[in-house]
């Protein structure tokens, strides 16, 4: 992913997203009874489960000026919010 964005300091940027879709076969059954050949169908159920998830990347750039008397980078990193 490569992007060039102009944004004001402290404003959020939505970079992009990743969508994942999944389909699974789910089987529910009563223990032992669901395993009996032929009769077991009465004691179990099958269904398809579909799920969809999306990952969105949001960045908030913060401008840091390095002047004489500016705290060290380690001190600045401690104040970074990783939400």
Helices and strands as residue ranges (DSSP letters): E 12-29, G 33-35, G 39-43, E 44-60, H 73-78
